[in-house]
Amino acid sequence: MPMAEKIRIALIKRNMTLKDLAARIGCTSQNLSGKFRRDNLSEKELIEIASALDCHFEGRFIRNDNGEEI
């Protein structure tokens, strides 16, 4: 599932709009909407979004063959 879709689900669960989220992270709703359409969010932005949604963000790679976290 694309990250933008996960954020949309979190917004629904928090009863927030994209405009609310944009205001909380200090950008325009147009800019954020464009990033959602392209699913083009940096790790820094994802951390800011998670904080604004009162969530925890984990970005990580885990090897499938041995479960090692990279």
PQR file with spaces between the fields and no chain letter, atoms N, CA, C, O and H, PARSE charges and radii, in Angstrom:
ATOM       1  N    MET     1       0.852   -1.167    0.000 -0.4000 1.5000
ATOM       2  CA   MET     1       0.000    0.000    0.000 -0.0000 2.0000
ATOM       3  C    MET     1       0.904    1.238    0.000  0.5500 1.7000
ATOM       4  O    MET     1       1.833    1.328    0.803 -0.5500 1.4000
ATOM       5  N    PRO     2       0.633    2.185   -0.896 -0.5600 1.5000
ATOM       6  CA   PRO     2       1.450    3.406   -0.943  0.2800 2.0000
ATOM       7  C    PRO     2       1.363    4.182    0.376  0.5500 1.7000
ATOM       8  O    PRO     2       0.343    4.151    1.064 -0.5500 1.4000
ATOM       9  N    MET     3       2.435    4.865    0.706 -0.4000 1.5000
ATOM      10  CA   MET     3       2.497    5.616    1.956 -0.0000 2.0000
ATOM      11  C    MET     3       1.402    6.686    2.012  0.5500 1.7000
ATOM      12  O    MET     3       0.823    6.926    3.071 -0.5500 1.4000
ATOM      13  H    MET     3       3.264    4.891    0.147  0.4000 1.0000
ATOM      14  N    ALA     4       1.120    7.322    0.883 -0.4000 1.5000
ATOM      15  CA   ALA     4       0.076    8.344    0.860 -0.0000 2.0000
ATOM      16  C    ALA     4      -1.271    7.761    1.276  0.5500 1.7000
ATOM      17  O    ALA     4      -2.042    8.418    1.976 -0.5500 1.4000
ATOM      18  H    ALA     4       1.590    7.127    0.022  0.4000 1.0000
ATOM      19  N    GLU     5      -1.556    6.549    0.856 -0.4000 1.5000
ATOM      20  CA   GLU     5      -2.818    5.900    1.230 -0.0000 2.0000
ATOM      21  C    GLU     5      -2.850    5.604    2.731  0.5500 1.7000
ATOM      22  O    GLU     5      -3.892    5.750    3.370 -0.5500 1.4000
ATOM      23  H    GLU     5      -0.931    6.015    0.287  0.4000 1.0000
ATOM      24  N    LYS     6      -1.734    5.197    3.285 -0.4000 1.5000
ATOM      25  CA   LYS     6      -1.666    4.950    4.733 -0.0000 2.0000
ATOM      26  C    LYS     6      -1.933    6.237    5.503  0.5500 1.7000
ATOM      27  O    LYS     6      -2.617    6.228    6.527 -0.5500 1.4000
ATOM      28  H    LYS     6      -0.888    5.079    2.766  0.4000 1.0000
ATOM      29  N    ILE     7      -1.388    7.345    5.002 -0.4000 1.5000
ATOM      30  CA   ILE     7      -1.611    8.629    5.669 -0.0000 2.0000
ATOM      31  C    ILE     7      -3.071    9.032    5.559  0.5500 1.7000
ATOM      32  O    ILE     7      -3.641    9.556    6.516 -0.5500 1.4000
ATOM      33  H    ILE     7      -0.833    7.352    4.170  0.4000 1.0000
ATOM      34  N    ARG     8      -3.682    8.796    4.412 -0.4000 1.5000
ATOM      35  CA   ARG     8      -5.109    9.114    4.254 -0.0000 2.0000
ATOM      36  C    ARG     8      -5.957    8.330    5.266  0.5500 1.7000
ATOM      37  O    ARG     8      -6.909    8.868    5.833 -0.5500 1.4000
ATOM      38  H    ARG     8      -3.219    8.370    3.634  0.4000 1.0000
ATOM      39  N    ILE     9      -5.613    7.083    5.484 -0.4000 1.5000
ATOM      40  CA   ILE     9      -6.331    6.266    6.474 -0.0000 2.0000
ATOM      41  C    ILE     9      -6.145    6.853    7.868  0.5500 1.7000
ATOM      42  O    ILE     9      -7.098    6.948    8.642 -0.5500 1.4000
ATOM      43  H    ILE     9      -4.840    6.646    5.024  0.4000 1.0000
ATOM      44  N    ALA    10      -4.913    7.247    8.185 -0.4000 1.5000
ATOM      45  CA   ALA    10      -4.642    7.853    9.494 -0.0000 2.0000
ATOM      46  C    ALA    10      -5.429    9.157    9.656  0.5500 1.7000
ATOM      47  O    ALA    10      -5.936    9.446   10.740 -0.5500 1.4000
ATOM      48  H    ALA    10      -4.139    7.170    7.557  0.4000 1.0000
ATOM      49  N    LEU    11      -5.530    9.936    8.588 -0.4000 1.5000
ATOM      50  CA   LEU    11      -6.302   11.179    8.644 -0.0000 2.0000
ATOM      51  C    LEU    11      -7.765   10.895    8.968  0.5500 1.7000
ATOM      52  O    LEU    11      -8.367   11.584    9.791 -0.5500 1.4000
ATOM      53  H    LEU    11      -5.118    9.701    7.707  0.4000 1.0000
ATOM      54  N    ILE    12      -8.326    9.896    8.333 -0.4000 1.5000
ATOM      55  CA   ILE    12      -9.724    9.521    8.595 -0.0000 2.0000
ATOM      56  C    ILE    12      -9.889    9.105   10.052  0.5500 1.7000
ATOM      57  O    ILE    12     -10.840    9.513   10.719 -0.5500 1.4000
ATOM      58  H    ILE    12      -7.837    9.335    7.665  0.4000 1.0000
ATOM      59  N    LYS    13      -8.961    8.295   10.540 -0.4000 1.5000
ATOM      60  CA   LYS    13      -9.060    7.816   11.924 -0.0000 2.0000
ATOM      61  C    LYS    13      -8.899    8.949   12.930  0.5500 1.7000
ATOM      62  O    LYS    13      -9.426    8.871   14.040 -0.5500 1.4000
ATOM      63  H    LYS    13      -8.188    7.964    9.999  0.4000 1.0000
ATOM      64  N    ARG    14      -8.172   10.008   12.549 -0.4000 1.5000
ATOM      65  CA   ARG    14      -7.972   11.169   13.423 -0.0000 2.0000
ATOM      66  C    ARG    14      -9.001   12.270   13.155  0.5500 1.7000
ATOM      67  O    ARG    14      -8.965   13.335   13.771 -0.5500 1.4000
ATOM      68  H    ARG    14      -7.744   10.071   11.647  0.4000 1.0000
ATOM      69  N    ASN    15      -9.920   11.991   12.220 -0.4000 1.5000
ATOM      70  CA   ASN    15     -10.953   12.968   11.866 -0.0000 2.0000
ATOM      71  C    ASN    15     -10.322   14.298   11.446  0.5500 1.7000
ATOM      72  O    ASN    15     -10.737   15.370   11.886 -0.5500 1.4000
ATOM      73  H    ASN    15      -9.949   11.126   11.719  0.4000 1.0000
ATOM      74  N    MET    16      -9.314   14.198   10.588 -0.4000 1.5000
ATOM      75  CA   MET    16      -8.597   15.373   10.095 -0.0000 2.0000
ATOM      76  C    MET    16      -8.682   15.424    8.575  0.5500 1.7000
ATOM      77  O    MET    16      -8.906   14.409    7.914 -0.5500 1.4000
ATOM      78  H    MET    16      -8.977   13.327   10.231  0.4000 1.0000
ATOM      79  N    THR    17      -8.501   16.610    8.041 -0.4000 1.5000
ATOM      80  CA   THR    17      -8.442   16.781    6.593 -0.0000 2.0000
ATOM      81  C    THR    17      -6.982   16.976    6.177  0.5500 1.7000
ATOM      82  O    THR    17      -6.099   17.186    7.009 -0.5500 1.4000
ATOM      83  H    THR    17      -8.318   17.434    8.577  0.4000 1.0000
ATOM      84  N    LEU    18      -6.765   16.901    4.898 -0.4000 1.5000
ATOM      85  CA   LEU    18      -5.435   17.166    4.361 -0.0000 2.0000
ATOM      86  C    LEU    18      -5.024   18.602    4.670  0.5500 1.7000
ATOM      87  O    LEU    18      -3.855   18.882    4.935 -0.5500 1.4000
ATOM      88  H    LEU    18      -7.482   16.731    4.222  0.4000 1.0000
ATOM      89  N    LYS    19      -5.990   19.497    4.633 -0.4000 1.5000
ATOM      90  CA   LYS    19      -5.728   20.899    4.956 -0.0000 2.0000
ATOM      91  C    LYS    19      -5.287   21.048    6.408  0.5500 1.7000
ATOM      92  O    LYS    19      -4.371   21.816    6.704 -0.5500 1.4000
ATOM      93  H    LYS    19      -6.939   19.269    4.418  0.4000 1.0000
ATOM      94  N    ASP    20      -5.935   20.316    7.315 -0.4000 1.5000
ATOM      95  CA   ASP    20      -5.536   20.328    8.729 -0.0000 2.0000
ATOM      96  C    ASP    20      -4.096   19.852    8.883  0.5500 1.7000
ATOM      97  O    ASP    20      -3.299   20.458    9.599 -0.5500 1.4000
ATOM      98  H    ASP    20      -6.679   19.693    7.075  0.4000 1.0000
ATOM      99  N    LEU    21      -3.780   18.758    8.201 -0.4000 1.5000
ATOM     100  CA   LEU    21      -2.438   18.194    8.279 -0.0000 2.0000
ATOM     101  C    LEU    21      -1.410   19.172    7.728  0.5500 1.7000
ATOM     102  O    LEU    21      -0.357   19.371    8.335 -0.5500 1.4000
ATOM     103  H    LEU    21      -4.428   18.265    7.620  0.4000 1.0000
ATOM     104  N    ALA    22      -1.701   19.780    6.593 -0.4000 1.5000
ATOM     105  CA   ALA    22      -0.777   20.737    5.989 -0.0000 2.0000
ATOM     106  C    ALA    22      -0.492   21.883    6.959  0.5500 1.7000
ATOM     107  O    ALA    22       0.656   22.302    7.110 -0.5500 1.4000
ATOM     108  H    ALA    22      -2.556   19.619    6.100  0.4000 1.0000
ATOM     109  N    ALA    23      -1.519   22.381    7.603 -0.4000 1.5000
ATOM     110  CA   ALA    23      -1.339   23.467    8.568 -0.0000 2.0000
ATOM     111  C    ALA    23      -0.454   23.033    9.729  0.5500 1.7000
ATOM     112  O    ALA    23       0.377   23.809   10.203 -0.5500 1.4000
ATOM     113  H    ALA    23      -2.451   22.041    7.479  0.4000 1.0000
ATOM     114  N    ARG    24      -0.627   21.807   10.184 -0.4000 1.5000
ATOM     115  CA   ARG    24       0.169   21.310   11.307 -0.0000 2.0000
ATOM     116  C    ARG    24       1.643   21.133   10.967  0.5500 1.7000
ATOM     117  O    ARG    24       2.504   21.292   11.832 -0.5500 1.4000
ATOM     118  H    ARG    24      -1.302   21.177    9.800  0.4000 1.0000
ATOM     119  N    ILE    25       1.937   20.805    9.711 -0.4000 1.5000
ATOM     120  CA   ILE    25       3.345   20.594    9.346 -0.0000 2.0000
ATOM     121  C    ILE    25       3.949   21.802    8.640  0.5500 1.7000
ATOM     122  O    ILE    25       5.110   21.767    8.230 -0.5500 1.4000
ATOM     123  H    ILE    25       1.237   20.676    9.009  0.4000 1.0000
ATOM     124  N    GLY    26       3.165   22.876    8.496 -0.4000 1.5000
ATOM     125  CA   GLY    26       3.691   24.118    7.969 -0.0000 2.0000
ATOM     126  C    GLY    26       3.896   24.161    6.472  0.5500 1.7000
ATOM     127  O    GLY    26       4.885   24.722    6.001 -0.5500 1.4000
ATOM     128  H    GLY    26       2.222   22.905    8.829  0.4000 1.0000
ATOM     129  N    CYS    27       2.981   23.580    5.714 -0.4000 1.5000
ATOM     130  CA   CYS    27       3.045   23.693    4.255 -0.0000 2.0000
ATOM     131  C    CYS    27       1.642   23.948    3.728  0.5500 1.7000
ATOM     132  O    CYS    27       0.672   23.928    4.485 -0.5500 1.4000
ATOM     133  H    CYS    27       2.177   23.124    6.097  0.4000 1.0000
ATOM     134  N    THR    28       1.543   24.183    2.442 -0.4000 1.5000
ATOM     135  CA   THR    28       0.225   24.431    1.858 -0.0000 2.0000
ATOM     136  C    THR    28      -0.467   23.105    1.557  0.5500 1.7000
ATOM     137  O    THR    28       0.185   22.082    1.346 -0.5500 1.4000
ATOM     138  H    THR    28       2.332   24.199    1.827  0.4000 1.0000
ATOM     139  N    SER    29      -1.778   23.138    1.540 -0.4000 1.5000
ATOM     140  CA   SER    29      -2.515   21.917    1.213 -0.0000 2.0000
ATOM     141  C    SER    29      -2.274   21.527   -0.244  0.5500 1.7000
ATOM     142  O    SER    29      -2.298   20.342   -0.575 -0.5500 1.4000
ATOM     143  H    SER    29      -2.308   23.968    1.711  0.4000 1.0000
ATOM     144  N    GLN    30      -2.040   22.515   -1.126 -0.4000 1.5000
ATOM     145  CA   GLN    30      -1.754   22.218   -2.528 -0.0000 2.0000
ATOM     146  C    GLN    30      -0.432   21.458   -2.665  0.5500 1.7000
ATOM     147  O    GLN    30      -0.340   20.484   -3.412 -0.5500 1.4000
ATOM     148  H    GLN    30      -2.020   23.478   -0.857  0.4000 1.0000
ATOM     149  N    ASN    31       0.583   21.916   -1.936 -0.4000 1.5000
ATOM     150  CA   ASN    31       1.885   21.248   -1.979 -0.0000 2.0000
ATOM     151  C    ASN    31       1.773   19.822   -1.448  0.5500 1.7000
ATOM     152  O    ASN    31       2.285   18.884   -2.059 -0.5500 1.4000
ATOM     153  H    ASN    31       0.508   22.707   -1.330  0.4000 1.0000
ATOM     154  N    LEU    32       1.110   19.665   -0.323 -0.4000 1.5000
ATOM     155  CA   LEU    32       0.963   18.340    0.270 -0.0000 2.0000
ATOM     156  C    LEU    32       0.128   17.424   -0.624  0.5500 1.7000
ATOM     157  O    LEU    32       0.438   16.241   -0.761 -0.5500 1.4000
ATOM     158  H    LEU    32       0.694   20.427    0.173  0.4000 1.0000
ATOM     159  N    SER    33      -0.914   17.957   -1.224 -0.4000 1.5000
ATOM     160  CA   SER    33      -1.744   17.175   -2.126 -0.0000 2.0000
ATOM     161  C    SER    33      -0.930   16.665   -3.319  0.5500 1.7000
ATOM     162  O    SER    33      -1.087   15.517   -3.737 -0.5500 1.4000
ATOM     163  H    SER    33      -1.166   18.918   -1.113  0.4000 1.0000
ATOM     164  N    GLY    34      -0.069   17.512   -3.857 -0.4000 1.5000
ATOM     165  CA   GLY    34       0.796   17.096   -4.963 -0.0000 2.0000
ATOM     166  C    GLY    34       1.738   15.983   -4.562  0.5500 1.7000
ATOM     167  O    GLY    34       1.951   15.040   -5.325 -0.5500 1.4000
ATOM     168  H    GLY    34       0.058   18.444   -3.517  0.4000 1.0000
ATOM     169  N    LYS    35       2.306   16.084   -3.369 -0.4000 1.5000
ATOM     170  CA   LYS    35       3.197   15.035   -2.874 -0.0000 2.0000
ATOM     171  C    LYS    35       2.432   13.720   -2.688  0.5500 1.7000
ATOM     172  O    LYS    35       2.967   12.640   -2.938 -0.5500 1.4000
ATOM     173  H    LYS    35       2.134   16.850   -2.750  0.4000 1.0000
ATOM     174  N    PHE    36       1.188   13.824   -2.251 -0.4000 1.5000
ATOM     175  CA   PHE    36       0.357   12.627   -2.099 -0.0000 2.0000
ATOM     176  C    PHE    36       0.082   11.982   -3.453  0.5500 1.7000
ATOM     177  O    PHE    36       0.180   10.763   -3.596 -0.5500 1.4000
ATOM     178  H    PHE    36       0.753   14.702   -2.047  0.4000 1.0000
ATOM     179  N    ARG    37      -0.264   12.806   -4.452 -0.4000 1.5000
ATOM     180  CA   ARG    37      -0.550   12.270   -5.786 -0.0000 2.0000
ATOM     181  C    ARG    37       0.664   11.529   -6.348  0.5500 1.7000
ATOM     182  O    ARG    37       0.529   10.472   -6.965 -0.5500 1.4000
ATOM     183  H    ARG    37      -0.343   13.796   -4.336  0.4000 1.0000
ATOM     184  N    ARG    38       1.837   12.091   -6.128 -0.4000 1.5000
ATOM     185  CA   ARG    38       3.063   11.467   -6.642 -0.0000 2.0000
ATOM     186  C    ARG    38       3.621   10.419   -5.683  0.5500 1.7000
ATOM     187  O    ARG    38       4.560    9.700   -6.024 -0.5500 1.4000
ATOM     188  H    ARG    38       1.947   12.950   -5.627  0.4000 1.0000
ATOM     189  N    ASP    39       3.043   10.332   -4.482 -0.4000 1.5000
ATOM     190  CA   ASP    39       3.571    9.482   -3.411 -0.0000 2.0000
ATOM     191  C    ASP    39       5.063    9.769   -3.245  0.5500 1.7000
ATOM     192  O    ASP    39       5.901    8.867   -3.237 -0.5500 1.4000
ATOM     193  H    ASP    39       2.280   10.917   -4.205  0.4000 1.0000
ATOM     194  N    ASN    40       5.357   11.066   -3.113 -0.4000 1.5000
ATOM     195  CA   ASN    40       6.725   11.555   -3.082 -0.0000 2.0000
ATOM     196  C    ASN    40       6.971   12.301   -1.777  0.5500 1.7000
ATOM     197  O    ASN    40       6.999   13.531   -1.756 -0.5500 1.4000
ATOM     198  H    ASN    40       4.676   11.798   -3.119  0.4000 1.0000
ATOM     199  N    LEU    41       7.149   11.561   -0.698 -0.4000 1.5000
ATOM     200  CA   LEU    41       7.370   12.151    0.613 -0.0000 2.0000
ATOM     201  C    LEU    41       8.727   11.695    1.146  0.5500 1.7000
ATOM     202  O    LEU    41       9.056   10.510    1.106 -0.5500 1.4000
ATOM     203  H    LEU    41       7.126   10.562   -0.715  0.4000 1.0000
ATOM     204  N    SER    42       9.500   12.644    1.640 -0.4000 1.5000
ATOM     205  CA   SER    42      10.804   12.299    2.206 -0.0000 2.0000
ATOM     206  C    SER    42      10.621   11.680    3.589  0.5500 1.7000
ATOM     207  O    SER    42       9.554   11.788    4.194 -0.5500 1.4000
ATOM     208  H    SER    42       9.232   13.607    1.672  0.4000 1.0000
ATOM     209  N    GLU    43      11.656   11.043    4.072 -0.4000 1.5000
ATOM     210  CA   GLU    43      11.585   10.457    5.414 -0.0000 2.0000
ATOM     211  C    GLU    43      11.352   11.544    6.451  0.5500 1.7000
ATOM     212  O    GLU    43      10.605   11.336    7.408 -0.5500 1.4000
ATOM     213  H    GLU    43      12.523   10.956    3.581  0.4000 1.0000
ATOM     214  N    LYS    44      11.979   12.698    6.274 -0.4000 1.5000
ATOM     215  CA   LYS    44      11.780   13.813    7.203 -0.0000 2.0000
ATOM     216  C    LYS    44      10.310   14.234    7.224  0.5500 1.7000
ATOM     217  O    LYS    44       9.739   14.459    8.291 -0.5500 1.4000
ATOM     218  H    LYS    44      12.585   12.867    5.497  0.4000 1.0000
ATOM     219  N    GLU    45       9.706   14.340    6.048 -0.4000 1.5000
ATOM     220  CA   GLU    45       8.293   14.711    5.967 -0.0000 2.0000
ATOM     221  C    GLU    45       7.404   13.649    6.605  0.5500 1.7000
ATOM     222  O    GLU    45       6.425   13.976    7.276 -0.5500 1.4000
ATOM     223  H    GLU    45      10.170   14.157    5.181  0.4000 1.0000
ATOM     224  N    LEU    46       7.740   12.390    6.398 -0.4000 1.5000
ATOM     225  CA   LEU    46       6.952   11.311    6.996 -0.0000 2.0000
ATOM     226  C    LEU    46       7.015   11.358    8.517  0.5500 1.7000
ATOM     227  O    LEU    46       6.019   11.097    9.191 -0.5500 1.4000
ATOM     228  H    LEU    46       8.535   12.124    5.853  0.4000 1.0000
ATOM     229  N    ILE    47       8.175   11.688    9.054 -0.4000 1.5000
ATOM     230  CA   ILE    47       8.314   11.811   10.507 -0.0000 2.0000
ATOM     231  C    ILE    47       7.481   12.982   11.013  0.5500 1.7000
ATOM     232  O    ILE    47       6.814   12.868   12.041 -0.5500 1.4000
ATOM     233  H    ILE    47       8.984   11.900    8.506  0.4000 1.0000
ATOM     234  N    GLU    48       7.513   14.108   10.299 -0.4000 1.5000
ATOM     235  CA   GLU    48       6.700   15.277   10.677 -0.0000 2.0000
ATOM     236  C    GLU    48       5.209   14.954   10.611  0.5500 1.7000
ATOM     237  O    GLU    48       4.440   15.339   11.492 -0.5500 1.4000
ATOM     238  H    GLU    48       8.055   14.200    9.463  0.4000 1.0000
ATOM     239  N    ILE    49       4.817   14.252    9.571 -0.4000 1.5000
ATOM     240  CA   ILE    49       3.412   13.873    9.412 -0.0000 2.0000
ATOM     241  C    ILE    49       2.991   12.936   10.538  0.5500 1.7000
ATOM     242  O    ILE    49       1.917   13.101   11.118 -0.5500 1.4000
ATOM     243  H    ILE    49       5.442   13.939    8.855  0.4000 1.0000
ATOM     244  N    ALA    50       3.819   11.971   10.842 -0.4000 1.5000
ATOM     245  CA   ALA    50       3.505   11.038   11.933 -0.0000 2.0000
ATOM     246  C    ALA    50       3.316   11.795   13.239  0.5500 1.7000
ATOM     247  O    ALA    50       2.372   11.531   13.984 -0.5500 1.4000
ATOM     248  H    ALA    50       4.691   11.837   10.371  0.4000 1.0000
ATOM     249  N    SER    51       4.203   12.727   13.513 -0.4000 1.5000
ATOM     250  CA   SER    51       4.088   13.515   14.738 -0.0000 2.0000
ATOM     251  C    SER    51       2.788   14.308   14.750  0.5500 1.7000
ATOM     252  O    SER    51       2.105   14.361   15.773 -0.5500 1.4000
ATOM     253  H    SER    51       4.970   12.942   12.908  0.4000 1.0000
ATOM     254  N    ALA    52       2.437   14.927   13.620 -0.4000 1.5000
ATOM     255  CA   ALA    52       1.204   15.708   13.527 -0.0000 2.0000
ATOM     256  C    ALA    52      -0.031   14.833   13.707  0.5500 1.7000
ATOM     257  O    ALA    52      -1.078   15.311   14.143 -0.5500 1.4000
ATOM     258  H    ALA    52       2.992   14.885   12.789  0.4000 1.0000
ATOM     259  N    LEU    53       0.094   13.554   13.371 -0.4000 1.5000
ATOM     260  CA   LEU    53      -1.023   12.612   13.512 -0.0000 2.0000
ATOM     261  C    LEU    53      -0.970   11.843   14.832  0.5500 1.7000
ATOM     262  O    LEU    53      -1.753   10.921   15.056 -0.5500 1.4000
ATOM     263  H    LEU    53       0.944   13.166   13.016  0.4000 1.0000
ATOM     264  N    ASP    54      -0.036   12.234   15.702 -0.4000 1.5000
ATOM     265  CA   ASP    54       0.174   11.545   16.974 -0.0000 2.0000
ATOM     266  C    ASP    54       0.422   10.059   16.748  0.5500 1.7000
ATOM     267  O    ASP    54      -0.184    9.197   17.386 -0.5500 1.4000
ATOM     268  H    ASP    54       0.600   12.984   15.520  0.4000 1.0000
ATOM     269  N    CYS    55       1.339    9.791   15.812 -0.4000 1.5000
ATOM     270  CA   CYS    55       1.724    8.423   15.464 -0.0000 2.0000
ATOM     271  C    CYS    55       3.239    8.299   15.516  0.5500 1.7000
ATOM     272  O    CYS    55       3.954    9.292   15.652 -0.5500 1.4000
ATOM     273  H    CYS    55       1.831   10.491   15.294  0.4000 1.0000
ATOM     274  N    HIS    56       3.706    7.087   15.407 -0.4000 1.5000
ATOM     275  CA   HIS    56       5.136    6.795   15.351 -0.0000 2.0000
ATOM     276  C    HIS    56       5.447    6.271   13.953  0.5500 1.7000
ATOM     277  O    HIS    56       4.745    5.395   13.446 -0.5500 1.4000
ATOM     278  H    HIS    56       3.125    6.281   15.297  0.4000 1.0000
ATOM     279  N    PHE    57       6.492    6.800   13.332 -0.4000 1.5000
ATOM     280  CA   PHE    57       6.895    6.343   11.999 -0.0000 2.0000
ATOM     281  C    PHE    57       8.172    5.536   12.108  0.5500 1.7000
ATOM     282  O    PHE    57       9.126    5.957   12.762 -0.5500 1.4000
ATOM     283  H    PHE    57       7.062    7.511   13.743  0.4000 1.0000
ATOM     284  N    GLU    58       8.191    4.377   11.469 -0.4000 1.5000
ATOM     285  CA   GLU    58       9.401    3.565   11.376 -0.0000 2.0000
ATOM     286  C    GLU    58       9.674    3.286    9.910  0.5500 1.7000
ATOM     287  O    GLU    58       8.857    2.665    9.230 -0.5500 1.4000
ATOM     288  H    GLU    58       7.416    4.035   10.938  0.4000 1.0000
ATOM     289  N    GLY    59      10.803    3.735    9.428 -0.4000 1.5000
ATOM     290  CA   GLY    59      11.234    3.404    8.078 -0.0000 2.0000
ATOM     291  C    GLY    59      12.448    2.503    8.200  0.5500 1.7000
ATOM     292  O    GLY    59      13.483    2.919    8.721 -0.5500 1.4000
ATOM     293  H    GLY    59      11.467    4.239    9.981  0.4000 1.0000
ATOM     294  N    ARG    60      12.331    1.291    7.732 -0.4000 1.5000
ATOM     295  CA   ARG    60      13.439    0.353    7.913 -0.0000 2.0000
ATOM     296  C    ARG    60      13.414   -0.737    6.861  0.5500 1.7000
ATOM     297  O    ARG    60      12.392   -1.000    6.227 -0.5500 1.4000
ATOM     298  H    ARG    60      11.490    0.953    7.309  0.4000 1.0000
ATOM     299  N    PHE    61      14.560   -1.359    6.694 -0.4000 1.5000
ATOM     300  CA   PHE    61      14.701   -2.499    5.799 -0.0000 2.0000
ATOM     301  C    PHE    61      15.017   -3.717    6.654  0.5500 1.7000
ATOM     302  O    PHE    61      15.857   -3.658    7.551 -0.5500 1.4000
ATOM     303  H    PHE    61      15.390   -1.146    7.209  0.4000 1.0000
ATOM     304  N    ILE    62      14.338   -4.818    6.368 -0.4000 1.5000
ATOM     305  CA   ILE    62      14.580   -6.083    7.076 -0.0000 2.0000
ATOM     306  C    ILE    62      14.805   -7.157    6.019  0.5500 1.7000
ATOM     307  O    ILE    62      13.978   -7.362    5.131 -0.5500 1.4000
ATOM     308  H    ILE    62      13.655   -4.866    5.639  0.4000 1.0000
ATOM     309  N    ARG    63      15.934   -7.832    6.134 -0.4000 1.5000
ATOM     310  CA   ARG    63      16.238   -8.880    5.154 -0.0000 2.0000
ATOM     311  C    ARG    63      15.242  -10.025    5.282  0.5500 1.7000
ATOM     312  O    ARG    63      14.916  -10.463    6.385 -0.5500 1.4000
ATOM     313  H    ARG    63      16.605   -7.666    6.856  0.4000 1.0000
ATOM     314  N    ASN    64      14.771  -10.497    4.148 -0.4000 1.5000
ATOM     315  CA   ASN    64      13.804  -11.589    4.135 -0.0000 2.0000
ATOM     316  C    ASN    64      14.432  -12.926    4.486  0.5500 1.7000
ATOM     317  O    ASN    64      13.773  -13.780    5.079 -0.5500 1.4000
ATOM     318  H    ASN    64      15.036  -10.141    3.252  0.4000 1.0000
ATOM     319  N    ASP    65      15.696  -13.123    4.131 -0.4000 1.5000
ATOM     320  CA   ASP    65      16.312  -14.446    4.338 -0.0000 2.0000
ATOM     321  C    ASP    65      16.666  -14.735    5.789  0.5500 1.7000
ATOM     322  O    ASP    65      16.662  -15.892    6.212 -0.5500 1.4000
ATOM     323  H    ASP    65      16.232  -12.429    3.649  0.4000 1.0000
ATOM     324  N    ASN    66      16.977  -13.676    6.567 -0.4000 1.5000
ATOM     325  CA   ASN    66      17.376  -13.966    7.954 -0.0000 2.0000
ATOM     326  C    ASN    66      16.758  -13.013    8.975  0.5500 1.7000
ATOM     327  O    ASN    66      17.050  -13.124   10.166 -0.5500 1.4000
ATOM     328  H    ASN    66      16.980  -12.737    6.224  0.4000 1.0000
ATOM     329  N    GLY    67      15.917  -12.086    8.541 -0.4000 1.5000
ATOM     330  CA   GLY    67      15.254  -11.178    9.470 -0.0000 2.0000
ATOM     331  C    GLY    67      16.141  -10.070   10.006  0.5500 1.7000
ATOM     332  O    GLY    67      15.720   -9.314   10.881 -0.5500 1.4000
ATOM     333  H    GLY    67      15.680  -11.996    7.574  0.4000 1.0000
ATOM     334  N    GLU    68      17.353   -9.959    9.500 -0.4000 1.5000
ATOM     335  CA   GLU    68      18.274   -8.936    9.978 -0.0000 2.0000
ATOM     336  C    GLU    68      17.754   -7.542    9.583  0.5500 1.7000
ATOM     337  O    GLU    68      17.385   -7.311    8.432 -0.5500 1.4000
ATOM     338  H    GLU    68      17.694  -10.573    8.789  0.4000 1.0000
ATOM     339  N    GLU    69      17.733   -6.633   10.544 -0.4000 1.5000
ATOM     340  CA   GLU    69      17.354   -5.264   10.246 -0.0000 2.0000
ATOM     341  C    GLU    69      18.567   -4.498    9.763  0.5500 1.7000
ATOM     342  O    GLU    69      19.636   -4.554   10.370 -0.5500 1.4000
ATOM     343  H    GLU    69      18.033   -6.820   11.479  0.4000 1.0000
ATOM     344  N    ILE    70      18.393   -3.786    8.672 -0.4000 1.5000
ATOM     345  CA   ILE    70      19.501   -3.019    8.097 -0.0000 2.0000
ATOM     346  C    ILE    70      19.279   -1.552    8.386  0.5500 1.7000
ATOM     347  O    ILE    70      20.092   -0.715    7.994 -0.5500 1.4000
ATOM     348  H    ILE    70      17.525   -3.740    8.178  0.4000 1.0000
